[in-house]
Amino acid sequence: MSIIRDADIFMFCHKIPKSPRCLVEALLSGTPIVGYYNLFAEDLIVKHQGVELTEGEPEMLAAAMHALAINRNALSQLQGNAAKDGHPFVDTAAFAHRSELIKAV
């Protein structure tokens, strides 16, 4: 977790329709997710948009990373949004709800 907390971004490039725990851990750490679009990732950030999602193409992901590297204000805003998106997951009930969603799929 300390590595995730110290990172500027959490790169997510899975192309399978799963909801890995690492996405929640990144948001809990206030580390924005930059990666490929999937419904699970989108669902995590619906309220504050603490994620930069692209289609599943490496070039698009690289462009998103580059844009954040040169626009530190945008990165800072994304980090604040990620922390807000991660806040609800500190509650045990939120983890239980998320687990049930994953089991349903």
N, C-alpha and C positions, 0 to 999 in steps of 0.2 A: 504494500500500500504506500510506503514512503516513496518508492520510485514513481508511482503514478501521481502522487501529490506534488512531487518536484518537477514533473514534466509540464511543458507548455500545452501540449495536446496529447490525446490518446488516439493513435491511428488505428482505424478499424477497417479491415479489408476482407472480411469473410463474405463469401458469396452464397452461403447456405442460409435458409430461413430459420434461424435460431435466435434465441435471446440469451447470449452468454452473460454470465454474472459479471464479467469484467466491465461491461458497459455501465452497470449500476455502480460498480466500484469507482470507475472514473468520475462519474457525476457526483458521487459522495465526496470525492476528493476535490471537487471544483475544477476538474480537468476536462475541458471540452473534447468531445469525440469528433474527429474528422475522419470520414470514411464513407464506405459504400452504403447506399440507401437500402434499408429493409424496414418492414412494418414494425418490428420490435423496437428498433432503434428510434424510429419516428415516434412511437407511442411513449417512449421515455421522456421525450423533450417537447411534447405537444404544447405545454404551457409557456415555457420561457425560451425555447429554441437554443439550448446550449450545445448544439451540434451543427456541424457543417456536413451535410450529406450530399454525395454525388452519385451518379449512375456508376455501375460496376466496371468502369474503365480506368486503368492506371493513369492515363494522361489527364483525366478530369480530376482525379485525386491529387496528382502532382500539382496541377494548377491551383486547386483549393489550398494546398499547403503553401505554395509560393505566395499566393495572395495574402494569407495570414502572416507570413514571414515579413512581408514588406509593409503591412498595415497593422502596426502594433495596437492601435486603438481598437480595431475590429477584433483582434485577438483578446484584448482585455475585456471587451464587452462580452465576447463568447465565454470567457472564463467565469465572469459574474453570472451569466445566464446558466451555465453548467452547474454552478453551486446552488442556484435556486431550483433547478430541475432535480438535483440530487437530494435536496432537503427532505422531501416526503419519504425517502427510502430509509431514513434513520429509524423509523417506527417499525416494530416487529409486525404489525398488522399489514404494513405496506409490502413487506417481504412475503408474507403469507398470501396476499392477494396476487402478487406477481407470480408466485409459484403455481397457483391455481390456473392462471392464464397460460402459463407454459405447458402445464399438464394437459390442458384442453386442446392444444394444438398438436 
